[in-house]
Amino acid sequence: MKKVHHSMLQGPLLFNIITYTIPIILTNALQLLFNAADLVIVGRFHGSICVAAVSATSAITNLIVNLFIGLSLGAGVTVAHALGSRENDFVHKTVHTALPTALISGILLTLIGIFFSKNFLLLMGTPESILPLSTVYMKIYFSGITFTMVYNFCASILRAVGDTKNPLIYLTVSGVINVILNIIFVTVCNMNVEGVAYATVISQGISAVLVVVALIRRTDACKLDLSKLHIYMAPLFKMLRIGLPAGIQRSLFAISNVIIQTSVNSFGDILMSGNGAASSLESFINVIPSAFHQTAVNFIGQNTGAHQYKRVKQTYGICLACSSLSTLFICLLCYRFAPNLLSLYITDSQEAIAYGVIRLTYTCLPYFTFSLMDITTGAIRGMGASFTPMLISVLGVCGIRIAWIYSVFQIPAYHTPEKLYLSYPISWTATLLRSPCPTP
């Protein structure tokens, strides 16, 4: 542990940040690549209607799951602070509190997803043509959501201690299995959306087992002993204090996306298909700011715990520059080849591809502004102040989007996909301008 621990608290920051972040980028990209395989495989063998059915579930799924994913971030920050201040007993208690919290969260989410999936989709105005397929996919997905919770909590702890390579290996193994199972279930077993859903659940189970085993095999304060699992109040309260606002922020983001998805649904399944494919491509773009966000949280978390505030400021500046420049480059590349990339998902509708290009025009090119905003909120959260970035996001991103959709977008002349997608860059830019500079 010492070698990795010192890489955050000592040594050249630029090199350490880049070498720490690259495995996170690859991990997130592979995870998305394997998730995109669901859409690509089911779309090629069963048409764009199945692409629309799977993509229609993403907004509501994120809304339900994100609150608990925020708690996993709280676990990581709690461990990072304790490592920085060398409180090994607190690290031990946090690790053994995190896993039971993940299990309880997963069971609760499973019950919600199985019993209320159809109701949620109906509230979003999901078209009758895809409602049965979307419901089946969502129920199967939530049946294995506990695996997702366990993986996220445990991977967050590994990253807090400086280990970003093992999560990459575990996601690679489970992702390859996911793709293989996708092909078998969809082509050999002739399943459609249920096939890719089962493949996702099985692969998530494998990644969860691998990351738990990694913690069990550790020899430092982060070593997991299943016989000592216990919910300790002090670590739990700190995880909640940091993670709950982060989860609320993520959920409110998801609420605005649910509203946008509901508006997308009103234009029909062809636009839904193009929107779903474009949204998947945007997820790949988001890999970079998301990775540097996690890096900022953990580096700043450890250095805040060690009271090394000069390194806190330097970390923020490096993450901000690296994230924004690399995001801008990827955005320009993605937009240049947008029709070709969208055709990987959609093979039976040029109109759907055209709709996907429209979305990318309004969301892809200005995405670097989101990157700047995301790193800033991550830096603030790494210092332990989670309420402030939540408030900024709620009032900025979510508030502006919702206000836009229920005012400007409702004007008949502006009730178009173009004006709907315009809410994204407007909300990112406005929120960035209102975000304070992190100061220890």
VEXDREN-2710 file (C-alpha; in Angstrom, 1 decimal):
% VEXDREN-2710
k/r/px/py/pz
1/MET/0.0/0.0/0.0
2/LYS/2.8/2.4/0.8
3/LYS/4.1/2.8/-2.6
4/VAL/0.7/3.7/-4.1
5/HIS/-0.2/5.8/-1.0
6/HIS/2.9/7.9/-1.4
7/SER/2.3/8.4/-5.1
8/MET/-0.7/10.7/-4.1
9/LEU/1.1/12.5/-1.3
10/GLN/4.6/12.7/-2.7
11/GLY/6.4/12.9/-6.1
12/PRO/5.6/14.7/-9.4
13/LEU/1.9/15.3/-9.5
14/LEU/1.5/15.5/-13.3
15/PHE/3.1/12.0/-13.9
16/ASN/1.3/10.4/-11.0
17/ILE/-2.1/11.9/-12.0
18/ILE/-1.8/10.7/-15.6
19/THR/-0.6/7.2/-14.7
20/TYR/-3.4/7.0/-12.1
21/THR/-6.1/8.3/-14.5
22/ILE/-5.3/6.2/-17.6
23/PRO/-6.5/2.9/-16.1
24/ILE/-9.7/4.6/-14.9
25/ILE/-10.2/5.9/-18.5
26/LEU/-9.7/2.5/-19.9
27/THR/-11.9/0.9/-17.2
28/ASN/-14.8/3.3/-17.9
29/ALA/-14.3/3.0/-21.7
30/LEU/-14.3/-0.8/-21.6
31/GLN/-17.4/-0.8/-19.4
32/LEU/-19.2/1.5/-21.8
33/LEU/-17.9/-0.5/-24.8
34/PHE/-19.3/-3.7/-23.3
35/ASN/-22.6/-1.9/-22.5
36/ALA/-22.7/-0.5/-26.1
37/ALA/-22.3/-4.1/-27.3
38/ASP/-25.8/-4.7/-25.9
39/LEU/-27.2/-2.1/-28.3
40/VAL/-25.0/-3.0/-31.2
41/ILE/-25.7/-6.7/-31.1
42/VAL/-29.4/-6.5/-30.4
43/GLY/-29.7/-3.7/-33.0
44/ARG/-28.0/-5.7/-35.8
45/PHE/-30.0/-8.9/-35.2
46/HIS/-33.4/-7.5/-34.1
47/GLY/-33.5/-3.9/-35.5
48/SER/-33.7/-0.4/-34.3
49/ILE/-36.9/-1.1/-32.3
50/CYS/-34.8/-3.1/-29.8
51/VAL/-32.2/-0.3/-29.6
52/ALA/-35.0/2.1/-28.7
53/ALA/-36.4/-0.4/-26.1
54/VAL/-33.1/-0.7/-24.3
55/SER/-32.1/3.0/-24.5
56/ALA/-35.6/4.0/-23.2
57/THR/-34.7/2.4/-19.8
58/SER/-31.4/4.2/-19.3
59/ALA/-32.7/7.5/-17.9
60/ILE/-35.1/6.0/-15.4
61/THR/-32.5/3.3/-14.4
62/ASN/-29.9/6.0/-13.7
63/LEU/-32.4/8.0/-11.7
64/ILE/-33.1/5.0/-9.4
65/VAL/-29.5/3.8/-9.1
66/ASN/-27.5/7.0/-8.9
67/LEU/-28.5/7.9/-5.4
68/PHE/-26.8/4.7/-4.1
69/ILE/-23.8/5.1/-6.5
70/GLY/-23.2/8.4/-4.7
71/LEU/-22.8/6.5/-1.4
72/SER/-20.0/4.5/-3.0
73/LEU/-18.2/7.8/-3.8
74/GLY/-18.7/8.7/-0.2
75/ALA/-17.0/5.5/0.9
76/GLY/-14.0/6.3/-1.4
77/VAL/-13.6/9.8/-0.1
78/THR/-13.9/8.6/3.5
79/VAL/-11.1/6.0/2.9
80/ALA/-8.9/8.6/1.1
81/HIS/-9.2/11.1/4.0
82/ALA/-8.4/8.4/6.6
83/LEU/-5.4/7.2/4.6
84/GLY/-4.1/10.8/4.3
85/SER/-4.3/11.3/8.0
86/ARG/-3.0/7.7/8.7
87/GLU/-6.1/6.6/10.6
88/ASN/-5.8/2.9/9.8
89/ASP/-8.5/1.8/12.2
90/PHE/-11.0/4.2/10.6
91/VAL/-10.0/2.8/7.2
92/HIS/-10.7/-0.8/8.5
93/LYS/-14.1/0.2/9.8
94/THR/-15.1/2.0/6.6
95/VAL/-14.2/-1.0/4.4
96/HIS/-16.3/-3.3/6.6
97/THR/-19.2/-0.8/6.6
98/ALA/-19.1/-0.3/2.9
99/LEU/-19.9/-3.9/1.8
100/PRO/-23.0/-4.4/4.0
101/THR/-24.2/-0.9/2.8
102/ALA/-23.8/-2.1/-0.8
103/LEU/-25.7/-5.3/-0.2
104/ILE/-28.6/-3.5/1.5
105/SER/-28.7/-0.9/-1.2
106/GLY/-28.7/-3.6/-3.9
107/ILE/-31.6/-5.5/-2.4
108/LEU/-33.7/-2.4/-2.0
109/LEU/-33.0/-1.4/-5.6
110/THR/-33.9/-4.9/-6.8
111/LEU/-37.3/-4.8/-5.2
112/ILE/-38.0/-1.3/-6.6
113/GLY/-36.9/-2.3/-10.1
114/ILE/-38.8/-5.6/-10.3
115/PHE/-42.1/-4.3/-8.9
116/PHE/-42.3/-0.8/-10.5
117/SER/-40.4/-1.0/-13.8
118/LYS/-43.5/-0.8/-16.0
119/ASN/-45.0/2.0/-13.9
120/PHE/-41.9/4.1/-14.3
121/LEU/-41.8/3.5/-18.1
122/LEU/-45.5/4.5/-18.4
123/LEU/-44.9/7.7/-16.5
124/MET/-42.1/8.5/-19.0
125/GLY/-44.6/8.1/-21.9
126/THR/-42.7/5.1/-23.3
127/PRO/-44.5/4.2/-26.6
128/GLU/-46.6/1.0/-26.6
129/SER/-44.5/-0.4/-29.5
130/ILE/-41.5/-0.8/-27.2
131/LEU/-43.1/-0.9/-23.7
132/PRO/-43.1/-4.7/-23.2
133/LEU/-39.5/-5.0/-24.4
134/SER/-38.3/-2.2/-22.2
135/THR/-40.1/-3.6/-19.2
136/VAL/-38.5/-7.0/-19.6
137/TYR/-35.1/-5.5/-20.0
138/MET/-35.5/-3.3/-16.9
139/LYS/-36.8/-6.1/-14.6
140/ILE/-33.9/-8.4/-15.5
141/TYR/-31.3/-5.7/-15.1
142/PHE/-32.6/-4.8/-11.6
143/SER/-32.6/-8.4/-10.6
144/GLY/-28.8/-8.3/-10.6
145/ILE/-28.3/-4.7/-9.4
146/THR/-26.8/-5.9/-6.1
147/PHE/-23.7/-7.0/-8.1
148/THR/-23.4/-3.4/-9.5
149/MET/-23.6/-1.9/-6.0
150/VAL/-20.9/-4.3/-4.6
151/TYR/-18.6/-3.6/-7.5
152/ASN/-18.9/0.2/-7.2
153/PHE/-18.4/0.3/-3.5
154/CYS/-15.4/-2.0/-3.5
155/ALA/-13.8/-0.4/-6.6
156/SER/-14.2/3.0/-5.0
157/ILE/-12.2/1.8/-2.1
158/LEU/-9.5/0.3/-4.3
159/ARG/-9.2/3.6/-6.2
160/ALA/-9.0/5.6/-3.0
161/VAL/-5.9/3.6/-1.9
162/GLY/-4.4/4.1/-5.3
163/ASP/-5.2/0.9/-7.1
164/THR/-6.8/1.7/-10.5
165/LYS/-5.3/-1.2/-12.4
166/ASN/-7.1/-4.1/-10.8
167/PRO/-10.6/-2.6/-11.5
168/LEU/-9.5/-2.4/-15.1
169/ILE/-8.5/-6.0/-15.2
170/TYR/-11.8/-7.1/-13.6
171/LEU/-13.9/-5.1/-16.0
172/THR/-12.0/-6.4/-18.9
173/VAL/-12.7/-10.0/-17.8
174/SER/-16.3/-9.5/-17.1
175/GLY/-16.8/-7.4/-20.2
176/VAL/-15.4/-10.0/-22.6
177/ILE/-17.7/-12.5/-21.0
178/ASN/-20.6/-10.1/-21.4
179/VAL/-20.0/-9.8/-25.2
180/ILE/-19.6/-13.5/-25.6
181/LEU/-22.9/-14.1/-23.7
182/ASN/-24.6/-11.4/-25.8
183/ILE/-23.7/-13.2/-29.0
184/ILE/-24.7/-16.6/-27.6
185/PHE/-28.1/-15.4/-26.2
186/VAL/-29.0/-13.2/-29.1
187/THR/-27.8/-15.3/-32.1
188/VAL/-27.8/-18.9/-30.8
189/CYS/-30.7/-18.7/-28.3
190/ASN/-32.6/-16.2/-30.5
191/MET/-33.3/-13.8/-27.5
192/ASN/-33.6/-10.1/-28.0
193/VAL/-33.5/-7.6/-25.1
194/GLU/-33.8/-10.3/-22.5
195/GLY/-30.6/-11.9/-23.8
196/VAL/-28.5/-8.8/-23.5
197/ALA/-30.0/-8.2/-20.0
198/TYR/-29.1/-11.6/-18.8
199/ALA/-25.6/-11.2/-20.2
200/THR/-25.2/-7.9/-18.3
201/VAL/-26.3/-9.4/-15.0
202/ILE/-24.0/-12.4/-15.2
203/SER/-21.0/-10.2/-16.2
204/GLN/-21.7/-7.8/-13.3
205/GLY/-21.8/-10.7/-10.9
206/ILE/-18.3/-11.8/-12.1
207/SER/-16.8/-8.3/-11.6
208/ALA/-18.4/-8.1/-8.1
209/VAL/-16.8/-11.4/-7.1
210/LEU/-13.4/-10.4/-8.4
211/VAL/-13.3/-7.0/-6.7
212/VAL/-14.4/-8.5/-3.3
213/VAL/-11.6/-11.1/-3.6
214/ALA/-9.1/-8.3/-4.3
215/LEU/-10.0/-6.6/-1.0
216/ILE/-9.8/-10.0/0.8
217/ARG/-6.3/-10.5/-0.5
218/ARG/-5.0/-7.2/0.6
219/THR/-2.5/-7.0/3.5
220/ASP/-3.0/-3.4/4.6
221/ALA/-5.8/-1.5/6.4
222/CYS/-8.1/-2.0/3.4
223/LYS/-8.0/-5.8/3.8
224/LEU/-11.6/-7.2/3.9
225/ASP/-12.5/-9.9/6.4
226/LEU/-16.0/-11.2/5.6
227/SER/-16.4/-12.4/9.2
228/LYS/-15.9/-8.9/10.5
229/LEU/-18.6/-7.2/8.4
230/HIS/-20.4/-4.6/10.5
231/ILE/-22.0/-1.2/10.0
232/TYR/-19.9/1.2/12.1
233/MET/-21.8/4.4/12.8
234/ALA/-18.9/6.9/12.4
235/PRO/-17.8/5.8/9.0
236/LEU/-21.4/5.4/7.9
237/PHE/-22.3/8.9/8.9
238/LYS/-19.2/10.3/7.0
239/MET/-20.1/8.2/4.0
240/LEU/-23.6/9.6/4.1
241/ARG/-22.5/13.1/4.7
242/ILE/-20.3/13.0/1.6
243/GLY/-22.0/10.4/-0.5
244/LEU/-25.7/11.3/0.0
245/PRO/-25.4/14.8/-1.5
246/ALA/-23.4/13.3/-4.4
247/GLY/-26.1/10.7/-4.9
248/ILE/-28.8/13.3/-4.8
249/GLN/-26.9/15.4/-7.3
250/ARG/-26.6/12.4/-9.6
251/SER/-30.3/11.5/-9.2
252/LEU/-31.3/15.1/-10.0
253/PHE/-29.2/15.0/-13.1
254/ALA/-31.1/11.8/-13.9
255/ILE/-34.4/13.5/-13.2
256/SER/-33.6/16.1/-15.8
257/ASN/-32.6/13.4/-18.2
258/VAL/-35.8/11.5/-17.5
259/ILE/-37.7/14.7/-18.4
260/ILE/-35.6/15.0/-21.6
261/GLN/-36.2/11.3/-22.4
262/THR/-39.9/11.8/-22.0
263/SER/-39.8/14.7/-24.4
264/VAL/-37.7/12.5/-26.8
265/ASN/-40.3/9.8/-26.5
266/SER/-43.0/12.2/-27.7
267/PHE/-41.3/12.3/-31.2
268/GLY/-41.6/8.6/-31.7
269/ASP/-39.4/5.5/-31.8
270/ILE/-37.3/6.5/-34.8
271/LEU/-36.0/9.6/-33.0
272/MET/-35.7/7.5/-29.8
273/SER/-33.4/5.1/-31.6
274/GLY/-31.1/7.9/-33.0
275/ASN/-31.2/9.6/-29.6
276/GLY/-30.2/6.3/-27.8
277/ALA/-27.3/5.7/-30.1
278/ALA/-26.0/9.3/-29.8
279/SER/-26.4/9.1/-26.1
280/SER/-24.2/6.0/-26.0
281/LEU/-21.5/7.8/-28.0
282/GLU/-21.7/10.8/-25.5
283/SER/-21.1/8.3/-22.7
284/PHE/-17.8/7.4/-24.3
285/ILE/-16.9/11.1/-24.4
286/ASN/-17.8/11.4/-20.7
287/VAL/-15.2/8.8/-19.9
288/ILE/-12.4/11.4/-19.8
289/PRO/-14.0/14.0/-17.5
290/SER/-15.4/11.2/-15.3
291/ALA/-12.0/9.7/-14.9
292/PHE/-10.3/13.0/-14.0
293/HIS/-13.2/13.7/-11.7
294/GLN/-12.4/10.5/-9.8
295/THR/-8.7/11.3/-9.8
296/ALA/-9.4/14.8/-8.4
297/VAL/-11.6/13.4/-5.7
298/ASN/-9.1/10.8/-4.5
299/PHE/-5.8/12.9/-4.9
300/ILE/-7.4/15.9/-3.2
301/GLY/-9.0/13.6/-0.6
302/GLN/-5.7/12.2/0.5
303/ASN/-3.9/15.5/0.4
304/THR/-6.6/17.2/2.3
305/GLY/-6.4/14.5/5.0
306/ALA/-2.6/15.1/5.1
307/HIS/-3.1/18.9/5.2
308/GLN/-1.0/19.3/2.0
309/TYR/-3.0/22.2/0.6
310/LYS/-0.5/23.2/-2.0
311/ARG/-0.8/19.8/-3.7
312/VAL/-4.6/20.2/-3.5
313/LYS/-4.4/23.3/-5.6
314/GLN/-1.9/21.8/-8.0
315/THR/-4.0/18.7/-8.4
316/TYR/-7.1/20.8/-9.3
317/GLY/-5.2/22.8/-11.9
318/ILE/-3.7/19.7/-13.6
319/CYS/-6.9/17.7/-13.7
320/LEU/-8.8/20.8/-15.1
321/ALA/-6.3/21.3/-17.9
322/CYS/-5.9/17.6/-18.8
323/SER/-9.6/16.9/-18.8
324/SER/-10.8/19.9/-20.8
325/LEU/-8.1/19.6/-23.5
326/SER/-8.5/15.9/-24.0
327/THR/-12.3/16.1/-23.9
328/LEU/-12.3/18.8/-26.6
329/PHE/-10.1/16.7/-28.9
330/ILE/-12.3/13.6/-28.5
331/CYS/-15.4/15.7/-29.1
332/LEU/-14.1/17.1/-32.4
333/LEU/-13.1/13.6/-33.5
334/CYS/-16.5/12.1/-32.6
335/TYR/-18.4/14.8/-34.4
336/ARG/-16.3/14.5/-37.5
337/PHE/-17.2/10.8/-37.8
338/ALA/-20.7/10.9/-36.3
339/PRO/-22.6/9.2/-39.1
340/ASN/-20.1/6.4/-39.3
341/LEU/-20.1/5.8/-35.5
342/LEU/-23.9/5.9/-35.3
343/SER/-24.2/3.4/-38.1
344/LEU/-22.5/0.9/-35.8
345/TYR/-25.7/0.9/-33.7
346/ILE/-28.3/1.5/-36.4
347/THR/-28.3/-0.4/-39.7
348/ASP/-31.9/-0.1/-40.8
349/SER/-32.8/3.6/-40.6
350/GLN/-31.0/6.5/-42.1
351/GLU/-33.6/8.8/-40.5
352/ALA/-32.6/7.6/-37.1
353/ILE/-28.9/8.2/-37.8
354/ALA/-29.8/11.7/-38.9
355/TYR/-31.6/12.3/-35.6
356/GLY/-28.5/11.1/-33.8
357/VAL/-26.3/13.5/-35.7
358/ILE/-28.6/16.4/-34.6
359/ARG/-28.2/15.5/-31.0
360/LEU/-24.4/15.3/-31.3
361/THR/-24.3/18.7/-32.9
362/TYR/-25.8/20.3/-29.8
363/THR/-24.2/18.1/-27.1
364/CYS/-20.8/16.9/-28.5
365/LEU/-19.1/20.1/-29.6
366/PRO/-19.6/22.1/-26.3
367/TYR/-19.0/19.1/-24.1
368/PHE/-15.7/20.5/-22.8
369/THR/-17.7/23.0/-20.7
370/PHE/-19.2/20.0/-18.9
371/SER/-15.7/18.8/-18.3
372/LEU/-14.6/22.0/-16.6
373/MET/-17.7/22.0/-14.4
374/ASP/-17.3/18.3/-13.4
375/ILE/-13.7/18.6/-12.3
376/THR/-14.5/21.7/-10.2
377/THR/-17.3/19.9/-8.4
378/GLY/-15.0/16.8/-8.0
379/ALA/-12.3/19.0/-6.4
380/ILE/-14.8/20.5/-3.9
381/ARG/-16.1/17.0/-3.0
382/GLY/-12.6/15.6/-2.5
383/MET/-12.1/18.3/0.2
384/GLY/-15.1/16.8/2.0
385/ALA/-17.7/19.5/1.0
386/SER/-20.3/17.6/-0.8
387/PHE/-23.3/19.8/-0.3
388/THR/-21.9/22.8/-2.2
389/PRO/-21.4/20.9/-5.5
390/MET/-24.8/19.3/-5.1
391/LEU/-26.4/22.7/-4.7
392/ILE/-24.6/24.1/-7.7
393/SER/-25.7/21.2/-9.9
394/VAL/-29.3/21.3/-8.7
395/LEU/-29.7/25.0/-9.4
396/GLY/-27.6/25.0/-12.5
397/VAL/-27.8/21.9/-14.6
398/CYS/-31.1/20.5/-13.4
399/GLY/-32.9/23.7/-12.7
400/ILE/-32.1/25.3/-16.1
401/ARG/-32.9/22.2/-18.1
402/ILE/-36.2/21.7/-16.4
403/ALA/-37.1/25.4/-16.7
404/TRP/-36.1/25.3/-20.4
405/ILE/-38.2/22.2/-21.2
406/TYR/-41.3/23.6/-19.5
407/SER/-41.1/27.1/-20.9
408/VAL/-39.1/27.6/-24.2
409/PHE/-39.6/24.0/-25.4
410/GLN/-43.3/24.2/-25.0
411/ILE/-43.6/27.1/-27.5
412/PRO/-44.9/25.4/-30.7
413/ALA/-42.3/27.0/-32.9
414/TYR/-39.5/25.8/-30.6
415/HIS/-41.0/22.3/-29.9
416/THR/-38.3/20.5/-32.0
417/PRO/-35.4/18.1/-31.2
418/GLU/-32.9/20.9/-31.9
419/LYS/-34.4/23.2/-29.2
420/LEU/-34.7/20.3/-26.8
421/TYR/-31.0/19.4/-27.1
422/LEU/-30.0/23.1/-26.7
423/SER/-30.8/22.8/-23.0
424/TYR/-27.6/20.8/-22.5
425/PRO/-24.9/23.3/-23.5
426/ILE/-26.9/26.2/-21.9
427/SER/-27.1/24.4/-18.6
428/TRP/-23.5/23.4/-18.6
429/THR/-22.2/26.9/-19.4
430/ALA/-24.5/28.6/-16.8
431/THR/-23.5/26.1/-14.1
432/LEU/-19.8/26.5/-14.9
433/LEU/-20.0/30.3/-14.6
434/ARG/-21.7/29.9/-11.2
435/SER/-19.2/27.3/-9.8
436/PRO/-16.7/28.6/-7.2
437/CYS/-13.0/27.9/-7.4
438/PRO/-12.0/25.2/-4.9
439/THR/-10.1/26.7/-2.0
440/PRO/-8.7/24.6/0.9
END
